[in-house]
Amino acid sequence: MQTVQIGAGGKPSKTGAEALRGAVNFVVVGSDTRQGQTEAAEGDPGSLNNDVTMLIHISADHQQMTAVSIPRDTVVELPACVDTDTGQTRPAVRAMFNEALSRGGNQGGLGCVVAAVKSLTGVEAQFAGILKFDGVAAMSTAVGGVDVCVATPIHDPYVGLDLEPGVHPIEGQTASAFLRSRHGIGDGGDLGRISNQQVFLSALARKVLAPGGALSNPVTLYKLAKAALSNMILSDNLTSPDTMVSLALTLRGIDLSKVLFVQYPTLPNPADINRLIVDEQPAQALNVALQTDAETNLNDSSLGGGATKQSPDNAAPSEAARAPSSTDPDAPSSPPDGLTSVTPSTPPTSTALPSAITGQTAAEATCSKGSG
């Protein structure tokens, strides 16, 4: 087990359910390094970059979860950070967001990403972890695989992925390849990959949160915790499987329509067509919502470029299409088999995030849109 500190005190000191009272913030990093992984045998060690970064915010009442994917190519102000390999402080710099991990060295990089997320969003995470490639494979296998819908063919020789249209049960290295695929999704860019990951994560959430799913099965929960402990570099307050299981259980009974997967809003960088910059106005609205623990919805939002609404032609037998919402009056009203509810419950206090913020809820059954 590899652990690192992400703050001066390794906060919080409490473990188990006691550590998870109130709002919870967790940073998940997918590193581009292949060192020590199955793919290292292919001769590509990769690089120490945070290729995927997500901020997971669980509301104080544990009734909403928002997973914010931060595009790797976004040019931001990265705060000063200590390189634990050299002991030197790296000064603040304007650079791509995915450079944050490498600035802290082999042991301090996770803390640098947490600091970069706080600088960007104003939210400081209590927990964090770096998920290795083999970890994605192990954790997808621990839940018995995930059924993902493909609307148009995905062919990506860079990750060895070939999927024809239809619903595919994926796990193991195929799941890892699916989440990493960029060239086979949408226009081949990182933004399409983010929405493709949201297709997978929403399908995973529907499976895990269903009656009889992982959150109802202690054996599966501890399999997940074991897979995570074996395949992640974790903040040192997550060394206990009990704490990890308690973290998972904060979502038990949550309404699928209140599990949100959103992309941090960006615009093309006018100085470099291969880079992005923050779309300030919707980003500020999202930041404030996260900081104030406001209940939000995606009623004004659209899906990202790598996803499309699931149609009856490519739907799995047990899944409905998009859940009913104020912007989708024709969606089916009955819940999918095995799910408690997919009907959004949007009280008057719930605020729609700006339409510039793309994403979906776990209640929406969507398909990946391949590039051909």
N, C-alpha and C positions, 0 to 999 in steps of 0.2 A: 504494500500500500504506500503510495506517494502522497504526502500532504505538504501544504505550504501555508504560510500566514498571508492573509490579504489585508490585514490591518494591524495596528500597533499592538493591540491586545488579543488578536485572534478571536474577535467577538463573534457571537456571544459566547460566554463561558458555559452557559447552561446547555444541556443536551436533551434529547427526547422531546416529548410534547411541550415541555416547559419552555424550550427555546423557540417555539413556533406560535406563541400567543401573539395575536395582533397581525399586522401586515408583515409579509415575508417578501424579500427581494433576493433573487438568485441570478448570478451571471453564469451562463453556459458558453463555453468556448469550444469550437471545433478547430483543432490545430492542423496545419498543413504538413507537419512533420510526419515522416513514416518510420522514424527511428524506433527500433524494437518492435515493429509491427509486421504483420504477414507480408505486406507489400514491399518491405525493405529488401526482400529477397530478389525483387525485380531490379534492384540497383538504383532506385530513385529515392534518396533520403528525404526529399521534400525540403521545406524550409520552416523555420519556427515563426510562423505567422498565425494570427487568429483569423483563419479563413472564414469561419462562421462565428458570429457573436450574437447572443440573445440575452435580453434582460427579461426575466420572468418576475412579474409582480402579482402576488396573491393578496387580495384585499384583506383588510383587518377583520372583516366578518367571515372571511373564507368563502364568500359567495361569488367571487369573480376572479378569474385569472387572465392576465394579459401578457402574452409573449411577444416581445418587440425584437424583430430581427434588424440589426444594424448593418447596412450594406458595406462590404469590405472596402470598396473603392472610394468611399466618402472621405474627402479631404477635410480634416478638422484640426483643432488645436489639441495636441496631445500634451497632457500635463507633465511636469518634471517627475522623474521616476528613478528609483535606485536599481542599478544593475547589480544583482547579488553576486554575479560571477567575479566582478572587479571591485565591488564596493563603492563605485563611483555613482554620483547622481547625474543622470542624463537630463539635460535642460529641456524645458518645454519647447515644442517644435510644431510647426504646421506640416502635417503629413497625412498619408492614408491611414484610415482607422485600423487596418489590419497589420500595421507595423507596431501596435502597442505591445503585443506579446513578446516580441524579440527584444524590446528595449530593457526588459528586466532580467535577461539572462535565463539560464535553464531553470532556476528555482524561483526567481522573483517576477517572472512574466505575468502570472495570473493576477497578482496585485496591481500591476501596471494596467491591465485591461480593466479591472474593477475601477481604478482611478479614472481611466479614460471614459468609461460609461457614466460615472458620476459627473465628470466635467461636461459631458454632452447632454445628459438628461436631468441632472440635479438629484439623482437617486443613488444612494449608497447601498450596495448589496451586503447583506449579512453573510451570505453563502456564495460559493463559486466552485466551479469545476471545469477541468479541461477533458473533453471527451476524445479519446483516441479512436482511430478508424476501427480497430478491432472491437472497441467498446460498443459502437453502433451495432455491429454484427451480433455481439453477445446479448445485448439488451433486447434487440428485436426478436431473437430466438427465445429469450426467456419468457416473452409474452405469447409465444406460439405463432409469431409472424403477424403481418399487417396486410390487409387487403387494400390495394391501391388501384384506382381507376386510371386508365390511360386513354385519352380521347384520340390522339394522333400518334403515329409511331415515334418511339424514342430510340435513336441509334447513336450511341456515344462510344467510339472506340477508345477514347482517352481513359474511360473508367471500365470499359468492357461491358456495356449495358445495351441490350437489345430487347425491347418490349413492343409488341404489337398492340393495337387497340383492344381494350377489354379490361376486365378486372383481374388483377394478378395478386396472389398471395406471395409476399416477399419477406425474407428474413435473411440473417447471416450476411455474407459478403454482398449479396444482391441488394440488400437494404442499404448497406454502406455506399454502394455504387449509385443507387437511386438518389440518395441525399446529396451526394457529391456532384452529380451530373450537372454540367453547365452547358457544354457544347450541344447536348441532345435536347435541350429544353428551350422553348420559345425562340427568342432571337439569339440565343447562345451567350447571353450576358448573365451577370450575377443577380440582377433583379428577378429574372425569370427563374433562376435557381431558388431564390427565396420563396417565391409563391409555390414552386414545386415541392419544397420542403414543407410548406404549410398544408399541402394536400396530404402528405404522409402523416404529419403530426395531428391533423384533425381526425384522420382515420384511426390513428393510434389512440387518440383521446376517446373516441366513440367506443373502441374496444375495451380500453382500460376502465372507463367509467360505467360501462353497461352492468346491469345486475348479473352477478356471477363472474364479472371481470376481475382484473388483477387487484383492484382495491377491495374486493370482497373475498379475496383468497390469500390468506397469510403466507401460504407456501410460495405462491407466485411473487408476492411482494418481497419476500426475503431472497428469492432467486434474482429479482431485479436489483436489490441492494447488493448482493454478492457480485453480480456482473459489473455493477458500477464501481464497487470498491476495487475490483480486480483490473479495471480498464480505464480508470480516471485518475487524474491528479486533482486532489480535492483540497479545499480550504480545511485547516486543521480542526474546525468545529464540526466536521462531518465524518469523523473517523468511526463513529458508532453506527452499525446497521439500524439500531433502534431509532436514532435521529433521522436517518434517511427514510425509514418506513413512516415515521411521524410526519415528515415533510410530504410524502405522498398522500397520507391520509387527510391532510388539510383540504384536499379536493374531493373527498368522498361525499357524494350527494349533491355536488354542484350541478347546476343546470347547464346543459351543453351549449346553450345560446350565450352563456356568460363566460365561456372559454374562448378568448379572442387571440387570434394570431395576426399581428400587424407588421407592416414594413415601416421602419423609420423613414419619414418623408424626405426625399432628396430631389435635386434637379441636376440636369447635365451641367458639368463645369465648363463655363465659357472659355476657360484658358486651356482646357484639355478634354477632348471629346471622349477619352477613355477613363475619365474620372468624374466624380459626383461632388456636389456641394449640398449642404443642408437647405431644405426648403423652410425658411425661418418661421413663417406664420403658422403653418400646421404643426411644425415641430414644437413650437412654444405651447400650443394647445395640448399636445400629447404630453409634454413634460409636466405641465401644470396638473393635468389629470392624474398622472402617476404620483407626483409629489403630494397631492392633496387626497389621494386615495378615492378619487371621484368614480362613481359608477358610470360607465360609458357603454356605447354600442356602436355598431358599424352599419347602421341603417342607411347612411349616406355614402357608403364606400363601395368600391367595386373590387373584383378579384384582381390579383396581380397578373402580369403578362404570361406567366408559366402555368396558369390554371384556367379552367373553364367550368361552367356549370355542368353537373352530371345530367345526362338526358336519359329517358327510359331505355334507349337502345344500348347504352353502355353501363347501366346501373346493375349493381349486384342484387340478387333477389331479395336480400334482407334490408336494402337501403332505400330510403326515399331520396328524392332530389333535394334541391335547396329548401331549407326550412322556411316556413312562412314568415314574411316580414313586411314592413310597410312599403318596401320598394319591390316586392316580388309577390303580387297578389295572386298569381296563377299557380304557385307552388302547392304541392299536396299538403293536406292538413293532418293526415294521420302519421303517427310516429313510426320509425322503422321497427321491425321485429327485434326484440331484445333490448331496446333502449327505453329509458324511462320517459323522456320527453325531448322533442326537438323544437318545440314551439317557443320562440323568443318571448321572454317575460320582461317587457320593457316598461317599468314604472315611470311616472312623471319625472322622477328625480334623475333618471338615466339620460345622459347627454350623448348625442351623436358626435363621434369624432369627425374632423373635417374630411370632406370628400376626397381630398388629395392623398389621404392615408389609405392605401390599399390593404386588403386582407380578407379574412374570413373567420367565422366562428366554427367551433367543433360541431355545431348542429348542421352545418352545410356540407352535403356530400358533393365533392368536386372531383374533377379529373385533371391529370397532368396534360399539358399541351406540348407535345414533342415538336421538334423542329423538322421532322420528316424521317 
